[in-house]
Amino acid sequence: MLYALLSLTVIRMLPIFLSLTGTGEKTDSKLFLAWFGPRGLASIVLNTDLPGTELMTMVVVSTVFLSVIAHGVTANPLATALAARVARTGKDALSGD
């Protein structure tokens, strides 16, 4: 479970956040993109010939399950908060303009 939590946060978010450095994105936009950013189903495909497949399967299932719950619960509130900031400032949602 600890790895699943880390995978949903630091392990996945940090590279996306850092990759946006120098793009002019505001911090809240970078965090939004890092939280909801690129995802894939590649983690669901496992090679069953590898040692430790049962543990890897448990980690993958836990991560996907936590992702569905966490992102489903936070999608509307975080999108609303970002939209409110954009409306207040009159600036583009995803850029520092």
N, C-alpha and C positions, 0 to 999 in steps of 0.2 A: 504494500500500500504506500509506503514511503517513496519508493521509486516512482510509482504511478503519480503521486502528487508532485514530485520533482519534475517528472516528465511533462506534466501539464503546465508547469510554471517556469522555473529557472532554465531547465534544459532546452525547452522549446522557445520560450519568450526572449531570452537573452540574445541569441543569434539574430532574431528578427529585429529586435530593438536596435542592436548594434549595426545591423546592415542598413538601417535608415539614417545613420549618422551622416550629416552633410547634405541631406536631401531638403532641408528647410522645414521638415515636419516639426510640429510642436510636440512637446513631451507627452501630453495627453493623447494626441493622435498616434504617436509611436506606441504607447502602451496599449491603446485600443487595437491597433493593427497586430501587435505582438500577441495579444490575448485571443483575438478572433482570426488571426492570419492564416496563412497556408496550412492546410491539413491534408492528410491523405489516408487512404485505406491500406497502404503498404504494410502497416504494422499488423494487420490481421492475417497476412499470408506468412505462414511459418513452415519451415522445413522440418518435417517430423523425424528426419534422420539425425538431427543434432542432439548431442547430450543435453539434458536439462530442459527438454521440450515442455514438460509439464509445468515447470516453474515459469518459463518464458510465456507459456499460454496464460497462466494465471496473471502475470504482470500485464500482458497485453489486454486481456479481458477487463482487468481492473482499471487500466488507463482509459480504455474506450468508454467504459461505463461512467467513470468519473467525468470524462470529457462531455458526454451527452448531458449529464446532470448539471455540471458547472456552467457550461456554455448556454444551455437552455435556460437556466435560471437567470443568468446575467445579461443575456442578449438585449432584451428590451430596456432594462434600466440603464445599461451603459450606453446604448445607442441614443436613448433619450437625453442622457446627460451630455453627451458629445454634441448632439443637435442643439441643446439649450445654450451651450457655450458658443457655438457658431452663430446662433441667432443673436446672442448678446453682443458679440464682437463684430458681427457682420462679415466674418472672414470665412474663407474656404475651409471646409471641415478637415481636409487632409493635408493642408499646407500652411506654412507660416505666413502666407499672403494676407 
